[in-house]
């Protein structure tokens, strides 16, 4: 009798990812394709690339006969429609007037045409790697496929993130299968759709339009920049009224000024230029409108589903950690569950979980907060081989957390690469750059000499959970950096490197249960410095994904000013390198 493997695919044109559950429903692996490809957001790529998928399966399962159940994070209707767009991709948009007229009638333009083709390519190719591998193994494996609604996959991902089993489920994103807001009643871990707001009203689109209008790129996922810039600005009544004219809320009715929202990007850009609005004020006003609308949606959901104290929030809009922090601090719910990967990449988990439930008629075993450390691992043998061939002065450590703490206490900037990679957009202590939080210049130091990014962007504090209430005014357990909370006034001067200009920090609560090695590092640093937190940012440079393999790790080290990198129990320090070893001019 063959064993069963459940494979979830986020087969969107952006942020494709793969998730694997074993026959018992245990989460074995989850990773975004961008990590393997080192191509930000992996636009237009299928999630189960052939060689990558074979590498994953071979490292977790023996070659055997299996029943493989694929769960897709889009409905079958969406997959079928993609075939139409894939077909018209053979025609040239500029030379065939029929297709120009068709897209113009739909209110779209060239970018919509090409965007549709990218989406079609990803959808039509997804699953091919799975089928090819098991056919190649030729062990009479059976591969079947199930399709799930996009928002249902989002909320399934959130439910599978904790042992909470009842509450209100909110999915808020740019739009998925005609819906940008879905409200669910969750009971016994099962979601029931109460309201789908099937309109163009979309908080995700609102943010994306502004991101593009002020010169950033939503395609590159640069909404982060708008969120980070917002506290530096002030409200602008004119821009507030313009946004609220495009996106309208009246008596629980969510509508828009027009059907095709893409055209408003140019209008917003012209308005900003005409009135000479500073980027900071535009960002600040956008964040205010976003939060106001989010609170309205929450209020509406409470009317539909009364007497609920827990919220499960998913979709790309849940990445707005500033807004998530505000609704947490205002106690709009007693408990807010946000998964480690709430955007589309996390839908591979949702699809795998739904496939498991459909196939077995039972829930996966969820006993605690989900570990985010689900991705690929850099094994010691590859490090040792690299050391042997590179002749670089690595040394083996007896106690890596203690050594790292000593370096941090000396105000060194270090790379901390341990175990399995985090799944989701945030480094949570396994693929991180760390620094001392007590020196105010460390923010500028990391931004300018390590990350090469805008100086206004903040860094996260990773704090021992038991000290959370000593440092934050309205502390709540925040394991995935999902909320930005307000620091207490009396501690701000102690940790200036992690206090944003508005007095908040997008924190990570660290516990021994979730990440013992990282916990020990911070605990050792606390014993040396008296500070129970460290600066944490992702181990990458701006515009690139978080590192995937050892070569990626060393490329960042040699092309930045990181003082040392600790990979598992091996360390290399810049001070030990000779001039010829140092591949970057001017490295400090």
C-alpha positions as CSV (number, residue, x, y, z in Angstrom):
1,X,0.0,0.0,0.0
2,X,1.5,3.3,-1.1
3,X,2.0,6.2,1.3
4,X,0.5,9.6,0.6
5,X,2.2,12.9,0.2
6,X,0.3,16.2,0.1
7,X,1.9,18.9,-2.0
8,X,0.5,22.5,-1.9
9,X,1.3,24.9,-4.7
10,X,1.0,28.6,-4.8
11,X,0.9,28.8,-8.6
12,X,0.4,32.5,-8.9
13,X,2.6,34.5,-11.2
14,X,4.2,36.2,-8.2
15,X,5.6,34.6,-5.1
16,X,5.2,31.0,-6.2
17,X,5.9,28.5,-3.4
18,X,5.7,24.9,-2.5
19,X,4.6,23.1,0.7
20,X,4.7,19.4,1.6
21,X,2.8,17.5,4.2
22,X,3.5,13.8,5.0
23,X,0.9,11.1,5.3
24,X,0.1,12.1,8.9
25,X,-0.4,15.7,8.0
26,X,2.9,16.9,9.4
27,X,4.3,20.0,7.7
28,X,7.6,18.7,6.2
29,X,8.7,21.6,4.0
30,X,7.7,25.0,2.8
31,X,9.7,27.4,0.7
32,X,9.2,30.2,-1.9
33,X,10.7,29.7,-5.3
34,X,12.5,33.0,-5.1
35,X,15.0,31.6,-2.6
36,X,16.2,28.8,-4.9
37,X,16.2,31.0,-8.0
38,X,17.6,34.1,-6.1
39,X,15.1,36.1,-8.3
40,X,13.0,38.5,-6.3
41,X,9.3,37.3,-6.2
42,X,10.1,34.7,-9.0
43,X,7.7,36.5,-11.4
44,X,6.1,34.1,-13.9
45,X,7.9,31.0,-12.6
46,X,6.1,27.7,-11.6
47,X,6.5,26.6,-8.0
48,X,7.7,23.1,-8.7
49,X,10.6,23.7,-11.0
50,X,11.9,20.2,-12.1
51,X,15.4,20.0,-10.6
52,X,14.4,22.0,-7.5
53,X,11.4,19.8,-6.8
54,X,13.5,16.6,-7.3
55,X,16.1,17.9,-4.8
56,X,13.4,18.7,-2.2
57,X,11.6,15.3,-2.5
58,X,14.7,13.3,-2.6
59,X,16.0,14.9,0.6
60,X,12.8,14.2,2.6
61,X,11.3,11.0,1.2
62,X,12.9,7.7,0.0
63,X,12.3,6.6,-3.5
64,X,9.1,4.6,-3.3
65,X,5.5,4.2,-4.5
66,X,3.3,7.1,-3.4
67,X,-0.1,8.6,-3.8
68,X,0.6,12.2,-4.4
69,X,-2.2,14.7,-3.8
70,X,-1.6,18.2,-5.3
71,X,-3.5,21.1,-3.8
72,X,-3.6,24.2,-6.0
73,X,-4.3,27.7,-4.5
74,X,-6.6,28.7,-7.3
75,X,-9.9,27.2,-8.4
76,X,-10.2,25.0,-11.5
77,X,-12.1,27.8,-13.3
78,X,-9.1,30.1,-12.8
79,X,-6.7,27.4,-14.2
80,X,-8.9,26.8,-17.2
81,X,-9.2,30.5,-18.0
82,X,-5.4,30.7,-17.8
83,X,-5.2,28.4,-20.8
84,X,-7.1,31.0,-22.9
85,X,-4.5,33.7,-22.0
86,X,-1.7,31.2,-22.6
87,X,-3.1,30.6,-26.1
88,X,-3.4,34.2,-27.0
89,X,0.2,34.7,-25.9
90,X,1.2,33.1,-29.2
91,X,-0.3,36.2,-30.9
92,X,1.5,39.6,-30.9
93,X,-0.4,42.3,-29.1
94,X,0.9,45.1,-31.3
95,X,0.2,43.4,-34.6
96,X,-3.2,41.9,-34.1
97,X,-5.9,44.6,-33.9
98,X,-8.5,42.0,-32.7
99,X,-6.7,41.5,-29.4
100,X,-6.0,45.2,-29.0
101,X,-9.7,45.9,-29.3
102,X,-10.6,43.1,-27.0
103,X,-8.3,44.3,-24.2
104,X,-9.3,47.9,-24.8
105,X,-13.0,47.0,-24.4
106,X,-12.1,45.3,-21.1
107,X,-10.6,48.7,-20.1
108,X,-7.1,47.2,-20.0
109,X,-3.9,48.2,-21.6
110,X,-0.6,46.6,-22.6
111,X,0.5,45.9,-19.0
112,X,-2.7,44.0,-18.3
113,X,-2.1,41.9,-21.4
114,X,1.5,41.0,-20.4
115,X,0.5,40.5,-16.8
116,X,-2.2,38.0,-17.9
117,X,0.3,36.1,-19.9
118,X,2.7,35.9,-16.9
119,X,-0.1,34.6,-14.7
120,X,-1.1,32.1,-17.4
121,X,2.4,30.8,-17.8
122,X,2.7,30.1,-14.1
123,X,-0.7,28.4,-13.8
124,X,-0.4,26.3,-16.9
125,X,3.1,25.1,-15.9
126,X,2.5,24.4,-12.2
127,X,2.3,20.8,-11.3
128,X,4.5,19.7,-14.2
129,X,7.5,19.1,-12.0
130,X,5.5,16.9,-9.6
131,X,4.1,14.8,-12.4
132,X,7.5,14.5,-14.2
133,X,9.4,13.4,-11.1
134,X,7.0,10.6,-10.1
135,X,6.7,9.4,-13.7
136,X,10.5,9.4,-13.8
137,X,10.7,7.3,-10.6
138,X,8.3,4.8,-12.4
139,X,7.1,3.1,-9.2
140,X,3.4,3.1,-10.1
141,X,2.9,6.3,-8.1
142,X,-0.5,8.0,-8.5
143,X,-0.7,11.8,-8.8
144,X,-4.1,13.5,-8.4
145,X,-4.9,17.2,-8.2
146,X,-7.4,19.3,-6.3
147,X,-8.2,23.0,-6.7
148,X,-9.2,25.4,-4.0
149,X,-10.5,29.0,-4.0
150,X,-7.7,31.5,-3.5
151,X,-9.1,33.1,-0.3
152,X,-10.0,29.8,1.2
153,X,-6.3,28.8,0.9
154,X,-5.4,32.1,2.6
155,X,-7.7,31.4,5.6
156,X,-6.7,27.7,5.8
157,X,-3.1,28.9,6.1
158,X,-4.0,31.2,9.0
159,X,-6.0,28.5,10.9
160,X,-3.1,26.1,10.6
161,X,-0.8,28.6,12.3
162,X,-2.0,28.2,15.8
163,X,-4.1,26.0,18.1
164,X,-6.9,28.5,18.2
165,X,-10.0,27.0,16.7
166,X,-12.7,29.6,16.7
167,X,-13.1,33.2,15.7
168,X,-13.5,35.7,12.8
169,X,-11.4,35.0,9.7
170,X,-10.4,38.0,7.5
171,X,-8.7,37.7,4.1
172,X,-7.7,41.1,2.7
173,X,-5.5,41.3,-0.3
174,X,-5.2,42.9,-3.8
175,X,-7.8,40.5,-5.1
176,X,-8.3,36.8,-5.6
177,X,-10.9,35.3,-8.0
178,X,-13.0,38.5,-8.0
179,X,-12.9,39.0,-4.2
180,X,-10.6,41.4,-2.3
181,X,-12.2,40.9,1.1
182,X,-13.6,37.7,2.6
183,X,-15.1,37.3,6.0
184,X,-15.3,33.8,7.5
185,X,-16.8,32.4,10.7
186,X,-14.3,29.8,12.0
187,X,-15.6,27.1,14.3
188,X,-13.7,23.9,15.2
189,X,-10.9,24.9,12.8
190,X,-13.4,25.0,9.9
191,X,-14.0,28.2,8.0
192,X,-17.5,29.1,6.7
193,X,-17.7,32.0,4.3
194,X,-20.1,34.7,5.7
195,X,-19.4,37.6,3.3
196,X,-17.4,37.9,0.1
197,X,-17.0,41.6,-1.0
198,X,-17.0,41.0,-4.7
199,X,-16.0,44.4,-6.0
200,X,-12.9,46.3,-7.0
201,X,-12.6,47.7,-3.5
202,X,-9.2,46.5,-2.4
203,X,-6.9,47.7,0.3
204,X,-4.1,45.9,-1.4
205,X,-4.8,47.7,-4.7
206,X,-5.0,51.0,-2.8
207,X,-1.5,50.6,-1.4
208,X,-0.1,49.3,-4.7
209,X,-1.4,52.3,-6.7
210,X,0.2,54.8,-4.3
211,X,3.4,52.8,-4.2
212,X,3.7,53.1,-8.0
213,X,2.5,56.7,-8.0
214,X,5.3,57.9,-5.8
215,X,8.0,56.2,-7.8
216,X,8.3,52.8,-6.2
217,X,7.3,49.4,-7.7
218,X,4.5,47.3,-6.4
219,X,5.7,44.6,-8.8
220,X,8.9,44.4,-6.8
221,X,6.9,44.4,-3.6
222,X,8.0,47.9,-2.5
223,X,4.9,48.6,-0.5
224,X,7.3,48.0,2.5
225,X,9.0,51.3,1.6
226,X,5.7,53.3,1.8
227,X,4.9,51.8,5.2
228,X,8.4,52.6,6.5
229,X,8.3,56.1,5.1
230,X,4.8,56.9,6.5
231,X,5.8,58.0,10.0
232,X,8.1,60.7,8.6
233,X,5.2,62.5,7.0
234,X,2.0,64.3,8.1
235,X,-1.6,64.0,7.0
236,X,-2.7,65.7,3.8
237,X,-6.4,66.4,3.6
238,X,-6.4,66.9,-0.2
239,X,-4.8,63.5,-0.8
240,X,-7.0,61.9,1.8
241,X,-10.1,63.1,-0.2
242,X,-8.7,61.8,-3.5
243,X,-8.1,58.3,-2.1
244,X,-11.5,58.2,-0.5
245,X,-13.1,59.3,-3.8
246,X,-11.5,56.3,-5.6
247,X,-12.1,53.8,-2.7
248,X,-15.5,54.4,-1.1
249,X,-17.1,53.1,2.1
250,X,-20.8,54.0,2.8
251,X,-22.9,52.1,5.3
252,X,-21.1,48.8,4.9
253,X,-21.0,49.2,1.1
254,X,-17.6,48.9,-0.4
255,X,-17.4,50.4,-3.9
256,X,-15.0,52.3,-6.2
257,X,-15.2,55.3,-8.4
258,X,-14.6,53.2,-11.5
259,X,-14.3,49.6,-12.6
260,X,-10.7,49.8,-13.9
261,X,-8.5,50.9,-11.1
262,X,-5.2,50.8,-13.0
263,X,-6.0,54.1,-14.7
264,X,-5.9,55.9,-11.3
265,X,-2.2,55.3,-11.0
266,X,-1.5,58.1,-13.5
267,X,-4.1,60.3,-12.0
268,X,-2.6,60.0,-8.5
269,X,0.9,60.6,-9.9
270,X,-0.3,63.8,-11.7
271,X,-2.1,64.9,-8.6
272,X,1.0,64.4,-6.4
273,X,3.1,66.3,-8.9
274,X,0.6,69.2,-9.4
275,X,0.3,69.8,-5.7
276,X,4.0,69.1,-5.0
277,X,3.1,66.7,-2.3
278,X,6.1,65.3,-0.4
279,X,6.4,61.5,-0.6
280,X,6.4,61.3,3.2
281,X,3.0,63.0,3.4
282,X,1.5,60.8,0.7
283,X,2.8,57.7,2.5
284,X,1.5,59.0,5.9
285,X,-2.0,59.8,4.5
286,X,-2.2,56.5,2.7
287,X,-1.4,54.6,5.8
288,X,-4.0,56.5,7.7
289,X,-6.7,55.8,5.1
290,X,-5.6,52.2,5.0
291,X,-6.0,51.9,8.8
292,X,-9.3,53.7,8.9
293,X,-10.7,51.3,6.2
294,X,-9.3,48.3,8.0
295,X,-11.0,49.2,11.2
296,X,-14.3,49.7,9.3
297,X,-13.9,46.2,7.8
298,X,-13.2,44.8,11.3
299,X,-16.3,46.6,12.7
300,X,-18.4,45.2,9.9
301,X,-17.1,41.7,10.5
302,X,-18.1,42.0,14.2
303,X,-21.6,42.9,13.2
304,X,-21.9,39.9,11.0
305,X,-20.2,37.5,13.5
306,X,-20.8,38.8,17.1
307,X,-19.2,37.7,20.3
308,X,-15.8,36.6,18.9
309,X,-12.6,37.6,20.6
310,X,-10.1,36.0,18.2
311,X,-9.3,37.1,14.6
312,X,-7.4,35.1,12.0
313,X,-6.0,37.6,9.4
314,X,-4.4,36.6,6.2
315,X,-3.8,37.9,2.6
316,X,-1.1,40.3,1.5
317,X,-2.6,43.2,3.5
318,X,-1.7,41.4,6.7
319,X,1.9,42.2,5.9
320,X,1.2,45.8,7.0
321,X,2.7,45.3,10.4
322,X,2.1,48.9,11.4
323,X,-1.6,48.5,10.9
324,X,-1.7,45.1,12.5
325,X,0.1,46.6,15.6
326,X,-2.4,49.4,15.9
327,X,-5.4,47.1,15.9
328,X,-3.7,44.9,18.4
329,X,-2.9,47.8,20.7
330,X,-6.4,49.1,20.4
331,X,-7.6,45.7,21.5
332,X,-10.1,45.3,18.7
333,X,-9.6,41.6,19.3
334,X,-8.2,39.8,22.4
335,X,-6.0,37.7,20.1
336,X,-4.9,38.2,16.5
337,X,-3.5,35.3,14.6
338,X,-1.4,36.2,11.5
339,X,0.6,33.5,9.8
340,X,4.4,33.7,9.1
341,X,3.6,33.9,5.4
342,X,0.2,35.6,5.1
343,X,0.6,36.7,1.5
344,X,0.3,34.5,-1.6
345,X,3.5,32.5,-0.9
346,X,1.7,31.1,2.3
347,X,-1.1,29.8,0.1
348,X,0.9,26.7,-0.6
349,X,0.4,25.8,3.0
350,X,-3.3,26.5,2.8
351,X,-3.6,24.4,-0.3
352,X,-1.7,21.5,1.2
353,X,-3.8,21.6,4.4
354,X,-7.0,21.7,2.4
355,X,-5.9,18.8,0.2
356,X,-5.1,16.8,3.4
357,X,-8.5,17.6,4.9
358,X,-10.3,16.7,1.7
359,X,-8.5,13.4,1.3
360,X,-8.6,12.2,4.9
361,X,-11.6,14.0,6.4
362,X,-9.5,15.0,9.4
363,X,-7.5,18.0,10.4
364,X,-3.7,18.1,10.5
365,X,-2.3,17.9,14.0
366,X,-1.9,21.5,15.3
367,X,-0.8,21.6,18.9
368,X,1.1,24.9,19.2
369,X,2.4,28.0,17.3
370,X,3.7,26.9,13.9
371,X,7.4,26.8,13.4
372,X,8.4,29.1,10.5
373,X,11.7,27.2,10.0
374,X,10.4,25.0,7.1
375,X,12.8,25.7,4.3
376,X,16.2,24.5,3.0
377,X,19.2,23.8,5.2
378,X,22.9,24.4,4.7
379,X,24.5,21.2,6.0
380,X,27.9,20.9,7.6
381,X,29.4,18.7,4.9
382,X,28.9,21.5,2.3
383,X,30.5,24.0,4.7
384,X,33.5,21.7,5.3
385,X,33.9,21.2,1.6
386,X,33.8,24.9,1.0
387,X,36.4,25.5,3.7
388,X,38.7,22.8,2.2
389,X,38.6,24.3,-1.3
390,X,38.5,28.0,-0.5
391,X,41.3,28.0,2.1
392,X,39.4,30.8,3.9
393,X,40.1,31.2,7.7
394,X,36.9,29.7,9.1
395,X,37.1,28.3,12.6
396,X,34.9,25.8,14.4
397,X,33.0,27.0,17.5
398,X,32.1,25.1,20.6
399,X,29.3,27.4,21.6
400,X,28.1,29.5,18.6
401,X,25.3,31.4,20.5
402,X,27.8,32.5,23.2
403,X,30.4,33.5,20.6
404,X,27.8,35.5,18.6
405,X,26.7,37.3,21.7
406,X,30.3,38.3,22.4
407,X,30.7,39.7,18.9
408,X,27.5,41.7,19.2
409,X,28.5,43.1,22.6
410,X,31.7,44.3,20.9
411,X,29.3,46.2,18.4
412,X,30.1,43.9,15.5
413,X,27.6,43.3,12.8
414,X,27.2,39.6,12.2
415,X,25.5,37.2,9.9
416,X,23.6,34.4,11.7
417,X,22.9,31.4,9.4
418,X,21.4,28.4,11.2
419,X,19.4,25.3,10.5
420,X,16.4,25.5,8.2
421,X,15.4,28.7,6.5
422,X,12.3,30.7,7.5
423,X,9.3,30.4,5.3
424,X,7.8,33.9,4.6
425,X,9.3,37.3,3.8
426,X,10.9,37.9,7.2
427,X,14.2,36.6,8.7
428,X,13.4,35.2,12.1
429,X,16.8,34.3,13.4
430,X,18.0,31.6,11.0
431,X,18.9,33.8,8.0
432,X,19.6,37.1,9.8
433,X,22.0,40.0,10.1
434,X,22.3,41.0,13.8
435,X,23.6,44.0,15.6
436,X,23.7,45.7,19.0
437,X,20.5,47.7,19.6
438,X,22.1,50.1,22.0
439,X,24.0,52.2,19.5
440,X,21.9,54.7,17.5
441,X,24.2,54.7,14.5
442,X,23.8,51.0,13.9
443,X,20.7,51.6,11.8
444,X,22.5,53.9,9.4
445,X,25.5,51.7,9.5
446,X,23.6,48.6,8.4
447,X,21.5,50.5,5.8
448,X,24.4,52.2,4.1
449,X,27.2,49.6,4.4
450,X,25.5,46.2,4.5
451,X,21.9,46.4,3.1
452,X,22.5,49.3,0.7
453,X,19.0,50.6,1.2
454,X,17.1,53.8,2.1
455,X,18.1,55.3,5.4
456,X,14.5,55.7,6.7
457,X,13.7,52.0,6.7
458,X,13.7,50.5,10.3
459,X,15.1,47.3,11.7
460,X,13.3,44.8,13.9
461,X,14.0,44.0,17.5
462,X,14.1,40.3,18.3
463,X,13.2,40.2,22.0
464,X,13.0,37.4,24.6
465,X,9.3,36.8,25.1
466,X,9.5,37.1,28.9
467,X,10.8,40.7,28.6
468,X,8.2,41.8,26.1
469,X,6.0,43.6,28.6
470,X,9.0,45.5,30.0
471,X,9.8,47.1,26.7
472,X,6.4,47.5,24.9
473,X,3.3,49.4,26.1
474,X,0.7,46.9,25.0
475,X,2.8,43.8,24.5
476,X,1.3,40.7,22.8
477,X,3.1,37.6,21.7
478,X,4.4,38.3,18.2
479,X,6.5,35.3,16.9
480,X,6.7,36.3,13.2
481,X,7.3,40.1,13.2
482,X,3.7,40.4,12.3
483,X,3.0,43.5,14.4
484,X,4.7,46.8,15.1
485,X,4.1,47.8,18.7
486,X,4.9,50.9,20.7
487,X,8.0,51.0,22.9
488,X,7.7,52.2,26.5
489,X,9.1,55.7,26.8
490,X,11.6,54.7,29.5
491,X,13.4,52.1,27.3
492,X,13.7,54.0,24.0
493,X,17.1,55.5,24.8
494,X,18.4,52.0,25.7
495,X,17.7,50.5,22.3
496,X,17.7,53.4,19.7
497,X,18.8,51.2,16.8
498,X,15.4,49.5,16.8
499,X,13.0,52.3,17.7
500,X,11.4,53.7,14.6
501,X,10.7,57.5,14.3
502,X,7.1,56.9,15.5
503,X,8.3,55.1,18.6
504,X,7.4,51.6,17.4
505,X,9.3,48.4,16.6
506,X,8.3,45.5,14.4
507,X,9.2,43.0,17.0
508,X,9.8,39.2,17.0
509,X,9.0,37.4,20.3
510,X,11.6,34.7,20.7
511,X,11.0,31.6,22.8
512,X,13.1,28.6,23.6
513,X,10.3,26.3,22.2
514,X,10.3,27.9,18.7
515,X,14.1,28.6,18.3
516,X,16.3,27.4,21.1
517,X,19.6,28.4,19.5
518,X,18.5,31.9,18.7
519,X,17.0,32.2,22.2
520,X,20.3,31.2,23.7
521,X,22.2,33.8,21.6
522,X,19.9,36.7,22.8
523,X,20.0,35.3,26.4
524,X,23.8,35.3,26.3
525,X,23.8,38.9,24.9
526,X,21.4,39.9,27.7
527,X,23.9,38.6,30.3
528,X,26.7,40.6,28.7
529,X,24.8,43.9,27.9
530,X,21.7,43.9,30.1
531,X,19.6,44.2,26.9
532,X,17.2,41.2,26.2
533,X,16.9,42.0,22.5
534,X,19.0,42.4,19.3
535,X,18.7,44.2,16.0
536,X,17.5,41.7,13.4
537,X,17.2,42.1,9.6
538,X,17.2,39.7,6.7
539,X,20.5,38.3,5.4
540,X,20.4,39.8,1.9
541,X,21.1,43.1,0.1
542,X,18.3,45.3,-1.2
543,X,16.5,43.9,-4.2
544,X,17.6,40.3,-3.7
545,X,15.8,37.5,-1.8
546,X,17.0,36.2,1.5
547,X,20.0,33.9,0.8
548,X,19.4,30.2,-0.1
549,X,22.7,28.3,-0.2
550,X,26.3,28.7,1.0
551,X,27.4,30.6,-2.1
552,X,24.7,33.2,-1.6
553,X,25.8,33.6,2.0
554,X,29.4,34.2,1.1
555,X,28.5,36.5,-1.8
556,X,26.7,38.8,0.7
557,X,29.6,38.6,3.1
558,X,32.3,39.5,0.6
559,X,30.1,42.3,-1.0
560,X,29.1,44.1,2.2
561,X,30.7,45.3,5.4
562,X,29.5,42.5,7.7
563,X,32.1,41.9,10.4
564,X,31.5,38.1,10.7
565,X,29.2,35.4,9.6
566,X,28.4,32.3,11.7
567,X,27.1,29.4,9.7
568,X,25.9,26.6,11.9
569,X,29.0,26.2,14.2
570,X,31.5,27.7,11.8
571,X,32.6,31.4,11.8
572,X,34.6,33.6,9.5
573,X,35.6,37.1,10.6
574,X,36.6,39.9,8.4
575,X,39.5,40.8,10.6
576,X,41.0,37.4,9.9
577,X,41.1,38.0,6.1
578,X,44.2,39.0,4.2
579,X,44.0,41.8,1.7
580,X,43.8,39.3,-1.2
581,X,40.9,37.5,0.5
582,X,38.9,40.6,0.8
583,X,36.9,40.8,-2.5
584,X,35.4,44.2,-1.9
585,X,37.3,47.4,-1.9
586,X,36.9,49.6,1.1
587,X,35.4,46.9,3.4
588,X,35.7,47.8,7.0
